[in-house]
Amino acid sequence: MSVDFTKPIATADRAQNLTDTKDTLVAVAKQRPDLAAGGIAADMIRWSSGASKWEIFNGSAWVDLASTFAINVSSFNGQAASYYTNITARLGYTPVDKAGDTMTGPLVLNADPSATLGAATKGYVDTGLSGKAAAAHTHAWSAITSRMYGDGTDTGDPNTPTEPFMVTNHANGPLGAGTYFYIWTGWHGGTSYMAQVAVQIVSGAALTYARNKNAGAWYPWVRCDLGEGLTRSIGASGYLKLPGAGGLILQWGRFTRTAADQGVSFPLAFPNAALSVVQTDMRNAALNDNSRTTALYPSYFISSRADTVSFDVLYQAIGY
């Protein structure tokens, strides 16, 4: 049945007006269940059988009645109204807040995550960690596959290292370009504070140097090895040869005077020259003359005095 709420009209005959009036009253009584109609006034209400809800005409379209009017009921479907306002009671459990919440029981996921931000199961995490070491752990030295001897071999600049070890003949090495060194580097607080030890790559005795970088400035390389070696002979007469080619040699001794001019041999002949000899007489203070050096050679010196009084003399010599 189609109904037009603009009817009845004055120009219709009596029979038509009666029919239009009846149809309008029937449509109003039925709340217009999905009937096409004309002349609908704002705020008219109908029942929508398709949507199973009450709707109100807002002047241009049918909208949900609930969006405009509140419906108060004491019970619905056998439940008190409070049942539908208490979400926890209606669900039978406390829902998790998507903005963040605390679980009071275990949460079981249905599968491992496939999305980058997906939640991970314990099994997924355990599998991922199975090949990784714990935060606190120990390893036998033999179990470490990379022990620096396979790392960082290059010909880089010792002034700008990026690794703890390098092999290089760079110009910034201890002896300049062309001489290969093993160089170990340590850092502290970034690249402004560093320390390096360099060992020459050579057969036999190797030169060893060290240096440091402080507040961004490298200091000169300093030789640290013993060079040709520290040799010595300890006794009443002896010597101490300092490291390095052409290094200083300290010698000392004790002899008994038997002549006015007496030659005294050094425990070790100086390879190049004797530079100085100091003598100390072990004698009675009443004697007026002291032993003096009248000649100095790489292997001996001449000790002289005016008389032949016999006594012991101590000496110290320096040369190279």
C-alpha positions in Angstrom: 0.0 0.0 0.0 1.3 3.4 -0.9 0.4 6.4 1.2 0.8 10.1 0.7 0.7 12.1 3.9 -0.2 15.3 2.0 -3.7 13.9 1.5 -6.7 14.2 1.8 -7.0 17.4 -0.3 -9.9 19.8 -0.7 -10.2 19.2 -4.4 -10.8 15.5 -4.2 -14.3 14.0 -4.1 -15.8 12.8 -0.9 -15.1 9.1 -1.6 -11.4 9.7 -2.4 -11.0 11.8 0.7 -12.4 9.0 2.9 -10.0 6.5 1.3 -7.0 8.9 1.7 -7.8 9.6 5.3 -8.1 5.9 6.1 -4.8 5.1 4.4 -3.0 7.9 6.3 -4.4 6.7 9.6 -3.5 3.1 8.9 0.1 4.1 8.0 0.5 6.2 11.1 -0.9 3.4 13.3 1.6 0.9 11.7 4.5 3.3 12.1 5.1 3.0 8.4 6.9 -0.3 8.1 9.2 0.4 5.1 6.3 1.8 3.1 7.2 4.3 0.3 5.3 7.5 1.0 5.2 11.1 0.2 4.6 14.2 2.3 6.7 12.8 5.3 7.1 15.4 8.1 10.2 15.8 10.2 10.2 13.8 13.5 7.9 11.1 12.1 8.8 7.7 13.4 8.7 4.4 11.6 9.7 0.8 12.2 12.4 -0.5 9.8 11.8 -4.2 9.3 15.0 -4.4 7.2 17.2 -2.9 9.9 15.0 -4.2 12.8 15.1 -0.9 14.5 13.1 2.3 15.0 14.0 5.3 12.8 13.1 9.0 12.8 12.8 11.3 9.8 15.1 14.3 10.3 13.6 16.2 7.4 15.7 14.7 4.7 16.5 11.1 5.7 15.6 8.3 8.1 18.2 8.0 11.0 18.5 5.8 14.0 16.0 6.8 16.7 18.5 6.0 19.4 20.8 8.7 18.0 18.2 11.4 18.9 16.2 9.9 21.8 17.3 7.9 24.8 15.1 4.9 25.6 14.8 4.0 29.3 13.8 0.4 30.2 13.8 -1.5 33.4 14.8 -4.7 31.8 15.6 -6.1 28.4 15.7 -9.7 27.3 15.2 -10.7 30.9 18.2 -8.6 32.1 18.2 -5.5 34.2 19.3 -2.3 32.5 22.5 -2.2 34.7 23.6 -5.5 33.0 24.1 -3.6 29.8 25.9 -0.6 31.3 28.4 -2.9 33.3 30.6 -4.2 30.4 32.6 -6.5 32.7 29.4 -8.1 34.0 27.9 -8.5 30.6 31.1 -10.0 29.1 31.8 -12.2 32.1 35.5 -11.1 32.1 37.6 -8.0 32.3 38.7 -6.8 28.9 42.3 -5.7 28.1 42.7 -2.0 27.6 44.3 -1.4 24.2 46.1 1.6 25.5 48.0 -0.6 28.0 47.1 -3.0 30.7 48.5 -5.6 33.1 47.7 -9.3 32.6 46.8 -11.3 35.7 47.2 -14.6 33.9 49.0 -16.2 31.0 48.3 -14.9 27.5 48.7 -17.6 24.8 49.2 -16.5 21.2 48.0 -18.7 18.3 51.2 -18.5 16.3 54.6 -17.0 15.8 54.5 -13.4 14.5 54.7 -12.7 10.8 54.4 -8.9 11.0 57.4 -6.8 12.1 55.5 -5.4 15.1 53.6 -8.7 15.8 53.7 -10.1 19.4 56.2 -12.9 19.8 55.6 -16.2 21.5 58.0 -17.6 24.1 58.9 -20.4 21.7 59.7 -17.9 19.0 62.0 -15.9 21.3 63.7 -19.1 22.7 64.5 -20.2 19.1 65.9 -16.9 18.2 68.1 -16.8 21.3 69.2 -20.5 21.1 72.3 -19.6 19.0 73.3 -16.6 21.0 75.3 -16.5 24.2 73.9 -15.3 27.5 74.8 -11.8 28.8 77.2 -13.4 31.4 79.2 -16.3 30.0 82.7 -17.7 29.6 84.5 -19.3 26.7 87.6 -21.4 26.5 90.3 -19.6 24.5 90.3 -22.5 22.0 86.5 -22.0 21.4 87.0 -18.4 20.2 87.3 -18.6 16.4 88.5 -15.1 15.9 91.4 -14.2 18.2 92.6 -11.1 16.3 95.3 -12.9 14.3 92.7 -13.1 11.5 91.5 -9.6 11.9 92.5 -6.1 10.7 95.5 -6.9 8.5 96.0 -3.9 6.3 98.3 -1.1 5.3 96.3 1.6 7.0 97.3 4.8 8.7 98.3 4.3 12.4 97.0 7.8 13.1 93.4 6.9 12.2 93.0 3.2 13.2 89.5 1.6 13.2 90.5 -1.7 14.6 92.7 -3.0 17.5 95.4 -4.5 15.3 97.0 -3.7 12.0 100.1 -4.6 9.9 101.4 -1.5 8.1 104.3 0.2 6.5 102.6 3.6 6.6 104.6 6.9 6.8 103.1 7.5 10.3 104.7 4.3 11.6 107.7 4.6 14.0 110.3 4.5 11.2 108.3 6.2 8.4 107.2 4.7 5.1 108.6 1.3 4.0 109.2 -0.4 7.4 106.5 -2.9 8.4 105.2 -2.9 12.0 102.6 -4.9 13.9 100.6 -2.2 15.7 98.2 -2.7 18.5 95.8 0.1 19.4 93.7 0.8 22.5 90.9 3.4 22.9 89.5 5.3 25.9 86.5 7.6 25.6 86.5 7.8 21.8 89.3 8.6 19.4 90.7 11.5 21.3 92.5 9.3 23.8 94.5 6.3 22.5 97.6 4.3 23.0 99.7 2.2 20.6 102.5 -0.4 20.7 104.4 -1.2 17.6 106.8 -4.2 17.0 108.9 -4.2 13.9 108.5 -7.1 11.5 112.0 -8.3 11.0 114.1 -11.5 11.5 115.9 -11.5 14.8 115.7 -8.7 17.4 112.8 -6.4 16.7 112.5 -2.7 17.5 109.6 -1.9 19.8 108.0 1.5 20.1 105.1 3.1 22.0 103.1 6.3 21.9 99.9 7.8 23.0 97.2 10.3 21.9 95.9 12.8 24.4 93.1 15.3 23.8 93.3 14.6 20.1 97.1 15.0 19.6 99.5 12.2 18.9 102.8 12.3 20.7 106.1 11.0 19.1 107.0 7.3 19.0 109.3 6.3 21.8 111.6 3.3 21.5 111.1 0.8 24.3 113.2 -2.2 23.5 116.7 -2.9 24.8 118.2 -2.8 21.3 121.5 -4.8 21.4 120.7 -5.8 24.9 121.6 -4.8 28.4 124.9 -6.6 29.3 126.8 -6.3 32.5 129.5 -7.9 34.6 129.1 -7.4 38.4 132.1 -7.6 40.7 134.9 -5.5 42.3 135.7 -4.6 38.8 132.9 -4.7 36.2 130.9 -2.9 33.6 127.3 -2.0 32.5 126.6 -1.6 28.8 123.4 0.3 28.1 121.0 -0.8 25.3 121.3 0.5 21.8 124.0 0.5 19.1 126.8 2.8 20.3 125.2 3.0 23.7 127.1 4.3 26.8 129.2 1.9 28.8 129.9 2.4 32.5 132.9 0.7 34.1 134.5 0.5 37.5 137.4 -1.2 39.2 140.0 -1.3 42.0 143.7 -1.7 41.7 146.8 -1.5 44.0 149.3 1.1 43.2 152.9 -0.2 42.6 154.5 2.5 40.5 154.4 6.3 40.0 152.9 5.9 36.5 150.8 2.8 36.3 148.7 1.4 33.4 145.2 0.1 34.4 143.2 -2.0 32.0 139.4 -1.6 31.8 137.3 -4.8 32.4 135.9 -4.2 28.9 137.6 -2.2 26.1 135.4 0.7 24.9 134.4 0.0 21.2 134.8 3.7 20.3 136.4 5.8 23.1 136.8 6.2 26.8 135.4 9.6 27.7 136.3 10.1 31.4 137.9 8.4 34.4 137.5 9.4 38.0 139.9 8.0 40.6 139.6 7.8 44.4 142.6 7.0 46.6 142.1 4.7 49.5 145.1 6.1 51.6 146.2 8.0 54.7 145.0 11.6 54.5 148.6 12.8 55.5 149.8 12.1 52.0 149.5 15.2 49.9 149.5 13.9 46.3 146.4 12.4 44.7 146.2 9.9 41.8 145.6 11.6 38.5 144.9 10.4 35.0 147.7 11.3 32.6 146.6 9.2 29.6 143.2 7.7 28.5 142.7 5.0 25.9 139.8 2.8 24.9 141.2 -0.2 26.7 143.2 1.3 29.6 144.4 4.5 31.3 147.6 5.8 33.0 147.3 6.5 36.8 150.1 8.8 38.1 151.4 10.4 41.3 154.7 11.8 42.5 155.7 8.9 44.8 155.5 5.1 44.8 153.6 4.7 48.1 151.5 1.6 47.7 147.7 1.8 48.4 144.5 0.8 46.6 142.7 3.1 44.2 139.0 3.0 43.1 138.0 4.3 39.7 134.9 4.9 37.5 135.0 5.3 33.7 132.5 6.2 31.1 132.7 5.7 27.3 131.0 4.2 24.3 
